[in-house]
Amino acid sequence: SNKLLDVMVSHFKEHKLIKSRGKQRTDSTQVVAAIRQVNRLELVGETLRATLNQIAILAPEWLQEIISEDWFDRYSERVENYRLPKEKTKREEMALLIGRDGHHLLESLWREGDTQAEKLRQIESVDTLRRVWIQQYVFIEGRLLWRKKEKTGLPPNSISIESPYDTEARNGKKREKTWTGYKVNLTETCDLATSMSSLTCVAKSKKLKNSRKSTPVVRELKGQFLSCVRKLDLRRTRYSGLAKTHLQHIVIACAMNLSRFFAQSNGLLKATTRTSSFARLRRQYA
């Protein structure tokens, strides 16, 4: 996926638009995944529902043999917080009920001598169900328990699945801002010898911590981020999964480079960073 940007950067170097071994700057920003944010109870309910939907397509008769009628009441509609109990104890009871249902399905899928179950174990949603149940439940002395941070621990953010529809998205927080998704790192040239700054590298990341300090160079690059955000929706992915999201960002970087190239070719001056009237007033006291 990087080849598209690499070819563009190579052509820019040939035409002296990028200086070889020149100065560059890098910064990162959040990217919201193409999913809705859910709490833990919604997560396990939706994960089980997603698996049931796929099995219902591939092996409906097999599924009917292992479930009871009340499953249709619980998992026919999307699991959303407003439909769930409000009291803490009842929410925990619901979590355990969903946990037992999911465990029953997993036990049936791993039943020895069942050729249909063996085929179903290969589908992605079943593997997601297995992983989510390991992360959200634990067996202690033969009893299935809903994990609690203080007693049984929860998985670290780096591996915690937040949605059955995008298992690579992670929860992130930066100051007051929280999101579920990814982080994109952009690198661009900043040489005074060239008349155009160009994006040269796009790095994908699921690690959402960011401790970069604010400096003049970083603040200027954040202005470039805003251009990508406003024009090309950089901070929201249209796809599921890190690979497709990364490809989207490569295309965005190429589009921004072309936009800058055409602007420079037509003599359009690069816009300066906007300064408020009050901030400009400070210069009188410098």
Contacts in CASP RR format, 6 or more apart in sequence:
PFRMAT RR
TARGET T0000
AUTHOR 0000-0000-0000
METHOD contacts of the structure
MODEL  1
SNKLLDVMVSHFKEHKLIKSRGKQRTDSTQVVAAIRQVNRLELVGETLRA
TLNQIAILAPEWLQEIISEDWFDRYSERVENYRLPKEKTKREEMALLIGR
DGHHLLESLWREGDTQAEKLRQIESVDTLRRVWIQQYVFIEGRLLWRKKE
KTGLPPNSISIESPYDTEARNGKKREKTWTGYKVNLTETCDLATSMSSLT
CVAKSKKLKNSRKSTPVVRELKGQFLSCVRKLDLRRTRYSGLAKTHLQHI
VIACAMNLSRFFAQSNGLLKATTRTSSFARLRRQYA
1 243 0 8 1.000
1 246 0 8 1.000
1 247 0 8 1.000
1 250 0 8 1.000
2 202 0 8 1.000
2 250 0 8 1.000
4 250 0 8 1.000
4 251 0 8 1.000
4 254 0 8 1.000
5 199 0 8 1.000
5 200 0 8 1.000
5 201 0 8 1.000
5 202 0 8 1.000
5 250 0 8 1.000
5 253 0 8 1.000
5 254 0 8 1.000
8 254 0 8 1.000
8 257 0 8 1.000
9 18 0 8 1.000
9 198 0 8 1.000
9 200 0 8 1.000
12 18 0 8 1.000
12 198 0 8 1.000
12 257 0 8 1.000
12 261 0 8 1.000
13 20 0 8 1.000
16 194 0 8 1.000
17 194 0 8 1.000
17 195 0 8 1.000
17 196 0 8 1.000
17 198 0 8 1.000
17 261 0 8 1.000
18 189 0 8 1.000
18 194 0 8 1.000
18 198 0 8 1.000
18 200 0 8 1.000
19 189 0 8 1.000
19 191 0 8 1.000
19 193 0 8 1.000
19 194 0 8 1.000
22 189 0 8 1.000
22 191 0 8 1.000
23 189 0 8 1.000
23 190 0 8 1.000
23 191 0 8 1.000
24 187 0 8 1.000
24 188 0 8 1.000
24 189 0 8 1.000
24 190 0 8 1.000
24 200 0 8 1.000
24 201 0 8 1.000
25 187 0 8 1.000
25 188 0 8 1.000
25 190 0 8 1.000
25 217 0 8 1.000
25 218 0 8 1.000
25 220 0 8 1.000
25 221 0 8 1.000
26 185 0 8 1.000
26 186 0 8 1.000
26 187 0 8 1.000
26 201 0 8 1.000
26 221 0 8 1.000
27 185 0 8 1.000
27 186 0 8 1.000
27 212 0 8 1.000
27 218 0 8 1.000
27 221 0 8 1.000
27 222 0 8 1.000
27 225 0 8 1.000
28 183 0 8 1.000
28 184 0 8 1.000
28 185 0 8 1.000
28 186 0 8 1.000
28 205 0 8 1.000
28 210 0 8 1.000
28 212 0 8 1.000
29 183 0 8 1.000
29 184 0 8 1.000
29 186 0 8 1.000
29 222 0 8 1.000
29 225 0 8 1.000
29 229 0 8 1.000
29 234 0 8 1.000
29 235 0 8 1.000
30 172 0 8 1.000
30 174 0 8 1.000
30 177 0 8 1.000
30 179 0 8 1.000
30 181 0 8 1.000
30 182 0 8 1.000
30 183 0 8 1.000
30 208 0 8 1.000
30 235 0 8 1.000
31 181 0 8 1.000
31 182 0 8 1.000
31 183 0 8 1.000
31 184 0 8 1.000
31 234 0 8 1.000
31 235 0 8 1.000
31 236 0 8 1.000
31 237 0 8 1.000
31 245 0 8 1.000
31 249 0 8 1.000
32 179 0 8 1.000
32 180 0 8 1.000
32 181 0 8 1.000
32 235 0 8 1.000
32 236 0 8 1.000
32 237 0 8 1.000
33 163 0 8 1.000
33 166 0 8 1.000
33 169 0 8 1.000
33 180 0 8 1.000
33 181 0 8 1.000
33 182 0 8 1.000
33 237 0 8 1.000
33 240 0 8 1.000
33 241 0 8 1.000
33 245 0 8 1.000
34 166 0 8 1.000
34 236 0 8 1.000
34 237 0 8 1.000
34 238 0 8 1.000
34 239 0 8 1.000
34 240 0 8 1.000
35 162 0 8 1.000
35 163 0 8 1.000
35 165 0 8 1.000
35 166 0 8 1.000
35 169 0 8 1.000
35 180 0 8 1.000
35 181 0 8 1.000
35 240 0 8 1.000
36 163 0 8 1.000
37 162 0 8 1.000
37 179 0 8 1.000
37 180 0 8 1.000
38 46 0 8 1.000
38 81 0 8 1.000
38 162 0 8 1.000
38 163 0 8 1.000
39 81 0 8 1.000
40 95 0 8 1.000
40 136 0 8 1.000
41 79 0 8 1.000
41 81 0 8 1.000
41 84 0 8 1.000
41 91 0 8 1.000
41 94 0 8 1.000
41 95 0 8 1.000
41 98 0 8 1.000
42 79 0 8 1.000
42 80 0 8 1.000
42 81 0 8 1.000
42 84 0 8 1.000
43 132 0 8 1.000
43 136 0 8 1.000
43 161 0 8 1.000
43 162 0 8 1.000
43 163 0 8 1.000
43 164 0 8 1.000
44 95 0 8 1.000
44 98 0 8 1.000
44 99 0 8 1.000
44 132 0 8 1.000
44 133 0 8 1.000
44 136 0 8 1.000
45 75 0 8 1.000
45 79 0 8 1.000
45 98 0 8 1.000
46 78 0 8 1.000
46 79 0 8 1.000
46 163 0 8 1.000
46 164 0 8 1.000
46 165 0 8 1.000
47 128 0 8 1.000
47 129 0 8 1.000
47 132 0 8 1.000
47 161 0 8 1.000
47 164 0 8 1.000
48 75 0 8 1.000
48 98 0 8 1.000
48 99 0 8 1.000
48 101 0 8 1.000
48 102 0 8 1.000
48 105 0 8 1.000
48 129 0 8 1.000
49 75 0 8 1.000
49 78 0 8 1.000
49 79 0 8 1.000
50 125 0 8 1.000
50 128 0 8 1.000
50 129 0 8 1.000
50 164 0 8 1.000
50 165 0 8 1.000
51 105 0 8 1.000
51 125 0 8 1.000
51 126 0 8 1.000
51 128 0 8 1.000
51 129 0 8 1.000
51 164 0 8 1.000
52 63 0 8 1.000
52 67 0 8 1.000
52 71 0 8 1.000
52 75 0 8 1.000
52 105 0 8 1.000
53 125 0 8 1.000
54 123 0 8 1.000
54 125 0 8 1.000
54 126 0 8 1.000
55 62 0 8 1.000
55 63 0 8 1.000
55 120 0 8 1.000
55 123 0 8 1.000
55 125 0 8 1.000
55 126 0 8 1.000
56 63 0 8 1.000
58 119 0 8 1.000
58 120 0 8 1.000
58 123 0 8 1.000
59 116 0 8 1.000
59 119 0 8 1.000
59 120 0 8 1.000
62 116 0 8 1.000
62 117 0 8 1.000
62 120 0 8 1.000
66 104 0 8 1.000
66 105 0 8 1.000
66 108 0 8 1.000
67 105 0 8 1.000
71 101 0 8 1.000
74 97 0 8 1.000
74 98 0 8 1.000
74 101 0 8 1.000
75 101 0 8 1.000
77 83 0 8 1.000
84 91 0 8 1.000
84 94 0 8 1.000
85 91 0 8 1.000
85 93 0 8 1.000
85 94 0 8 1.000
92 146 0 8 1.000
95 136 0 8 1.000
95 146 0 8 1.000
96 144 0 8 1.000
96 145 0 8 1.000
96 146 0 8 1.000
99 133 0 8 1.000
99 136 0 8 1.000
99 137 0 8 1.000
99 144 0 8 1.000
99 146 0 8 1.000
100 144 0 8 1.000
102 129 0 8 1.000
102 133 0 8 1.000
103 133 0 8 1.000
103 137 0 8 1.000
103 144 0 8 1.000
105 129 0 8 1.000
106 126 0 8 1.000
106 129 0 8 1.000
106 130 0 8 1.000
106 133 0 8 1.000
108 114 0 8 1.000
108 117 0 8 1.000
109 117 0 8 1.000
109 120 0 8 1.000
109 121 0 8 1.000
109 126 0 8 1.000
110 117 0 8 1.000
110 121 0 8 1.000
111 117 0 8 1.000
120 126 0 8 1.000
121 127 0 8 1.000
125 164 0 8 1.000
128 161 0 8 1.000
128 164 0 8 1.000
128 167 0 8 1.000
129 164 0 8 1.000
131 161 0 8 1.000
131 167 0 8 1.000
132 161 0 8 1.000
132 164 0 8 1.000
135 147 0 8 1.000
135 154 0 8 1.000
135 155 0 8 1.000
135 159 0 8 1.000
135 160 0 8 1.000
135 161 0 8 1.000
136 146 0 8 1.000
136 147 0 8 1.000
137 144 0 8 1.000
137 145 0 8 1.000
137 146 0 8 1.000
137 147 0 8 1.000
138 144 0 8 1.000
138 145 0 8 1.000
138 147 0 8 1.000
138 152 0 8 1.000
139 145 0 8 1.000
140 152 0 8 1.000
145 152 0 8 1.000
147 153 0 8 1.000
147 154 0 8 1.000
148 154 0 8 1.000
154 160 0 8 1.000
157 170 0 8 1.000
157 171 0 8 1.000
157 172 0 8 1.000
157 208 0 8 1.000
158 170 0 8 1.000
158 206 0 8 1.000
158 207 0 8 1.000
160 170 0 8 1.000
160 171 0 8 1.000
161 167 0 8 1.000
162 169 0 8 1.000
162 170 0 8 1.000
162 171 0 8 1.000
162 180 0 8 1.000
162 181 0 8 1.000
163 169 0 8 1.000
163 180 0 8 1.000
165 240 0 8 1.000
166 181 0 8 1.000
166 240 0 8 1.000
166 241 0 8 1.000
167 241 0 8 1.000
168 182 0 8 1.000
168 206 0 8 1.000
168 241 0 8 1.000
168 242 0 8 1.000
169 180 0 8 1.000
169 181 0 8 1.000
169 182 0 8 1.000
169 206 0 8 1.000
169 241 0 8 1.000
170 180 0 8 1.000
170 181 0 8 1.000
170 182 0 8 1.000
170 206 0 8 1.000
170 208 0 8 1.000
171 178 0 8 1.000
171 179 0 8 1.000
171 180 0 8 1.000
171 181 0 8 1.000
171 208 0 8 1.000
172 178 0 8 1.000
172 179 0 8 1.000
172 180 0 8 1.000
172 181 0 8 1.000
172 208 0 8 1.000
172 209 0 8 1.000
173 179 0 8 1.000
173 208 0 8 1.000
174 208 0 8 1.000
174 210 0 8 1.000
181 208 0 8 1.000
181 237 0 8 1.000
182 204 0 8 1.000
182 205 0 8 1.000
182 206 0 8 1.000
182 208 0 8 1.000
182 237 0 8 1.000
182 242 0 8 1.000
182 245 0 8 1.000
183 205 0 8 1.000
183 206 0 8 1.000
183 207 0 8 1.000
183 208 0 8 1.000
183 210 0 8 1.000
184 202 0 8 1.000
184 203 0 8 1.000
184 204 0 8 1.000
184 205 0 8 1.000
184 234 0 8 1.000
184 249 0 8 1.000
185 201 0 8 1.000
185 202 0 8 1.000
185 203 0 8 1.000
185 204 0 8 1.000
185 205 0 8 1.000
186 199 0 8 1.000
186 201 0 8 1.000
186 202 0 8 1.000
186 221 0 8 1.000
186 224 0 8 1.000
186 225 0 8 1.000
186 228 0 8 1.000
186 249 0 8 1.000
186 253 0 8 1.000
187 199 0 8 1.000
187 200 0 8 1.000
187 201 0 8 1.000
187 202 0 8 1.000
187 203 0 8 1.000
188 197 0 8 1.000
188 198 0 8 1.000
188 199 0 8 1.000
188 200 0 8 1.000
188 221 0 8 1.000
188 224 0 8 1.000
189 197 0 8 1.000
189 198 0 8 1.000
189 200 0 8 1.000
190 197 0 8 1.000
190 217 0 8 1.000
190 220 0 8 1.000
195 264 0 8 1.000
196 260 0 8 1.000
196 261 0 8 1.000
196 264 0 8 1.000
197 224 0 8 1.000
197 260 0 8 1.000
197 270 0 8 1.000
198 257 0 8 1.000
198 260 0 8 1.000
199 253 0 8 1.000
199 256 0 8 1.000
199 257 0 8 1.000
202 246 0 8 1.000
202 249 0 8 1.000
202 250 0 8 1.000
202 253 0 8 1.000
204 242 0 8 1.000
204 243 0 8 1.000
204 245 0 8 1.000
204 246 0 8 1.000
204 249 0 8 1.000
206 242 0 8 1.000
212 218 0 8 1.000
219 273 0 8 1.000
220 273 0 8 1.000
223 273 0 8 1.000
224 256 0 8 1.000
225 234 0 8 1.000
227 256 0 8 1.000
228 234 0 8 1.000
228 252 0 8 1.000
228 256 0 8 1.000
229 235 0 8 1.000
231 256 0 8 1.000
231 259 0 8 1.000
232 252 0 8 1.000
232 255 0 8 1.000
232 256 0 8 1.000
234 249 0 8 1.000
234 252 0 8 1.000
237 244 0 8 1.000
237 245 0 8 1.000
237 248 0 8 1.000
238 248 0 8 1.000
239 245 0 8 1.000
239 247 0 8 1.000
239 248 0 8 1.000
263 270 0 8 1.000
END
